[in-house]
């Protein structure tokens, strides 16, 4: 029986790593001008939203 879901390939995983690195760099470039305390607050708020818990 064949799976309905595609299997990860080495090329696909390499592309995923490349996209993630580009995303991380884009976020870093946007946040570089924001003070560290405000970055920490933003990350805390985003984490709370992602986890479904109130601040």
OpenMM code with the backbone's topology and positions (N, CA, C; nanometers):
from openmm import Vec3, app, unit

residues = "UNK UNK UNK UNK UNK UNK UNK UNK UNK UNK UNK UNK UNK UNK UNK UNK UNK UNK UNK UNK UNK UNK UNK UNK UNK UNK UNK UNK UNK UNK UNK UNK UNK UNK UNK UNK UNK UNK UNK UNK UNK UNK UNK UNK UNK UNK UNK UNK UNK UNK UNK UNK UNK UNK UNK".split()
positions = [
    Vec3(0.0843, -0.1172, 0.0000),
    Vec3(0.0000, 0.0000, 0.0000),
    Vec3(0.0893, 0.1241, 0.0000),
    Vec3(0.0575, 0.2197, -0.0828),
    Vec3(0.1355, 0.3427, -0.0884),
    Vec3(0.0733, 0.4489, 0.0011),
    Vec3(0.1592, 0.5358, 0.0487),
    Vec3(0.1154, 0.6432, 0.1366),
    Vec3(0.0582, 0.7590, 0.0553),
    Vec3(-0.0434, 0.8254, 0.1106),
    Vec3(-0.0992, 0.9449, 0.0469),
    Vec3(-0.0075, 1.0639, 0.0658),
    Vec3(0.0818, 1.0536, 0.1604),
    Vec3(0.1677, 1.1653, 0.1952),
    Vec3(0.3041, 1.1483, 0.1306),
    Vec3(0.3565, 1.2579, 0.0789),
    Vec3(0.4880, 1.2516, 0.0167),
    Vec3(0.5954, 1.2344, 0.1235),
    Vec3(0.7058, 1.1814, 0.0828),
    Vec3(0.8173, 1.1580, 0.1734),
    Vec3(0.9196, 1.2702, 0.1592),
    Vec3(0.9804, 1.3082, 0.2701),
    Vec3(1.0848, 1.4092, 0.2668),
    Vec3(1.2055, 1.3545, 0.1915),
    Vec3(1.2623, 1.4383, 0.1078),
    Vec3(1.3838, 1.4018, 0.0350),
    Vec3(1.4986, 1.4873, 0.0860),
    Vec3(1.6186, 1.4469, 0.0545),
    Vec3(1.7357, 1.5249, 0.0942),
    Vec3(1.7272, 1.6652, 0.0346),
    Vec3(1.6857, 1.6748, -0.0900),
    Vec3(1.6741, 1.8060, -0.1549),
    Vec3(1.5662, 1.8904, -0.0881),
    Vec3(1.4564, 1.8295, -0.0532),
    Vec3(1.3482, 1.9012, 0.0135),
    Vec3(1.3893, 1.9503, 0.1513),
    Vec3(1.4593, 1.8677, 0.2255),
    Vec3(1.5072, 1.9069, 0.3581),
    Vec3(1.6112, 2.0186, 0.3482),
    Vec3(1.6970, 2.0110, 0.2462),
    Vec3(1.7963, 2.1177, 0.2259),
    Vec3(1.7268, 2.2488, 0.1922),
    Vec3(1.6235, 2.2425, 0.1096),
    Vec3(1.5479, 2.3626, 0.0749),
    Vec3(1.4775, 2.4193, 0.1982),
    Vec3(1.4224, 2.3330, 0.2803),
    Vec3(1.3574, 2.3764, 0.4034),
    Vec3(1.4570, 2.4510, 0.4927),
    Vec3(1.5778, 2.3982, 0.5049),
    Vec3(1.6814, 2.4647, 0.5853),
    Vec3(1.7169, 2.6014, 0.5271),
    Vec3(1.7269, 2.6085, 0.3943),
    Vec3(1.7613, 2.7348, 0.3274),
    Vec3(1.6518, 2.8390, 0.3493),
    Vec3(1.5264, 2.7992, 0.3376),
    Vec3(1.4141, 2.8909, 0.3577),
    Vec3(1.4090, 2.9368, 0.5039),
    Vec3(1.4305, 2.8456, 0.5966),
    Vec3(1.4295, 2.8814, 0.7385),
    Vec3(1.5413, 2.9802, 0.7707),
    Vec3(1.6585, 2.9602, 0.7130),
    Vec3(1.7699, 3.0525, 0.7362),
    Vec3(1.7383, 3.1905, 0.6793),
    Vec3(1.6774, 3.1948, 0.5607),
    Vec3(1.6399, 3.3229, 0.5003),
    Vec3(1.5333, 3.3930, 0.5842),
    Vec3(1.4385, 3.3162, 0.6358),
    Vec3(1.3357, 3.3732, 0.7228),
    Vec3(1.3978, 3.4312, 0.8492),
    Vec3(1.4861, 3.3552, 0.9117),
    Vec3(1.5510, 3.4010, 1.0345),
    Vec3(1.6305, 3.5291, 1.0105),
    Vec3(1.6982, 3.5377, 0.8984),
    Vec3(1.7752, 3.6577, 0.8656),
    Vec3(1.6835, 3.7765, 0.8404),
    Vec3(1.5720, 3.7547, 0.7724),
    Vec3(1.4764, 3.8629, 0.7469),
    Vec3(1.4193, 3.9159, 0.8789),
    Vec3(1.3860, 3.8269, 0.9702),
    Vec3(1.3346, 3.8681, 1.1016),
    Vec3(1.4429, 3.9435, 1.1778),
    Vec3(1.5655, 3.8923, 1.1752),
    Vec3(1.6759, 3.9584, 1.2448),
    Vec3(1.6955, 4.1007, 1.1935),
    Vec3(1.6910, 4.1166, 1.0617),
    Vec3(1.7090, 4.2493, 1.0028),
    Vec3(1.5975, 4.3457, 1.0444),
    Vec3(1.4758, 4.2968, 1.0568),
    Vec3(1.3641, 4.3829, 1.0981),
    Vec3(1.3730, 4.4197, 1.2455),
    Vec3(1.4229, 4.3283, 1.3279),
    Vec3(1.4256, 4.3512, 1.4723),
    Vec3(1.5513, 4.4242, 1.5208),
    Vec3(1.6513, 4.4381, 1.4354),
    Vec3(1.7798, 4.4947, 1.4777),
    Vec3(1.7656, 4.6364, 1.5339),
    Vec3(1.6664, 4.7112, 1.4899),
    Vec3(1.6500, 4.8489, 1.5379),
    Vec3(1.5589, 4.8586, 1.6607),
    Vec3(1.5008, 4.7478, 1.7013),
    Vec3(1.4099, 4.7476, 1.8160),
    Vec3(1.4901, 4.7124, 1.9415),
    Vec3(1.4757, 4.7912, 2.0477),
    Vec3(1.5498, 4.7616, 2.1718),
    Vec3(1.5234, 4.6194, 2.2229),
    Vec3(1.6245, 4.5631, 2.2862),
    Vec3(1.6177, 4.4241, 2.3333),
    Vec3(1.4979, 4.3986, 2.4245),
    Vec3(1.4660, 4.4926, 2.5118),
    Vec3(1.3529, 4.4735, 2.6036),
    Vec3(1.2217, 4.4626, 2.5263),
    Vec3(1.2063, 4.5427, 2.4223),
    Vec3(1.0845, 4.5352, 2.3417),
    Vec3(1.0812, 4.4073, 2.2588),
    Vec3(1.1974, 4.3621, 2.2125),
    Vec3(1.2033, 4.2342, 2.1413),
    Vec3(1.1609, 4.1206, 2.2337),
    Vec3(1.2077, 4.1240, 2.3578),
    Vec3(1.1720, 4.0201, 2.4552),
    Vec3(1.0217, 4.0210, 2.4812),
    Vec3(0.9638, 4.1400, 2.4940),
    Vec3(0.8198, 4.1505, 2.5154),
    Vec3(0.7429, 4.0945, 2.3964),
    Vec3(0.7852, 4.1303, 2.2752),
    Vec3(0.7204, 4.0796, 2.1539),
    Vec3(0.7257, 3.9274, 2.1495),
    Vec3(0.8437, 3.8717, 2.1739),
    Vec3(0.8578, 3.7250, 2.1695),
    Vec3(0.7721, 3.6573, 2.2761),
    Vec3(0.7660, 3.7184, 2.3942),
    Vec3(0.6833, 3.6644, 2.5017),
    Vec3(0.5358, 3.6649, 2.4629),
    Vec3(0.4917, 3.7755, 2.4053),
    Vec3(0.3516, 3.7847, 2.3627),
    Vec3(0.3213, 3.6836, 2.2525),
    Vec3(0.4100, 3.6709, 2.1553),
    Vec3(0.3886, 3.5745, 2.0465),
    Vec3(0.3855, 3.4317, 2.1001),
    Vec3(0.4737, 3.4009, 2.1956),
    Vec3(0.4770, 3.2673, 2.2555),
    Vec3(0.3455, 3.2390, 2.3282),
    Vec3(0.2946, 3.3378, 2.4009),
    Vec3(0.1677, 3.3213, 2.4720),
    Vec3(0.0538, 3.2948, 2.3747),
    Vec3(0.0519, 3.3685, 2.2650),
    Vec3(-0.0509, 3.3466, 2.1633),
    Vec3(-0.0400, 3.2069, 2.1049),
    Vec3(0.0818, 3.1667, 2.0711),
    Vec3(0.1035, 3.0346, 2.0105),
    Vec3(0.0626, 2.9221, 2.1044),
    Vec3(0.0865, 2.9417, 2.2348),
    Vec3(0.0565, 2.8374, 2.3323),
    Vec3(-0.0881, 2.8445, 2.3821),
    Vec3(-0.1581, 2.9503, 2.3453),
    Vec3(-0.2980, 2.9626, 2.3841),
    Vec3(-0.3191, 3.0041, 2.5278),
    Vec3(-0.2172, 3.0632, 2.5874),
    Vec3(-0.2317, 3.1066, 2.7272),
    Vec3(-0.2341, 3.2587, 2.7338),
    Vec3(-0.3148, 3.3132, 2.8262),
    Vec3(-0.3213, 3.4595, 2.8386),
    Vec3(-0.1941, 3.5172, 2.8948),
    Vec3(-0.1655, 3.6418, 2.8633),
    Vec3(-0.0469, 3.7119, 2.9137),
    Vec3(-0.0650, 3.7503, 3.0569),
] * unit.nanometer
topology = app.Topology()
chain = topology.addChain("A")
for resn in residues:
    res = topology.addResidue(resn, chain)
    for name in ("N", "CA", "C"):
        topology.addAtom(name, app.Element.getBySymbol(name[0]), res)
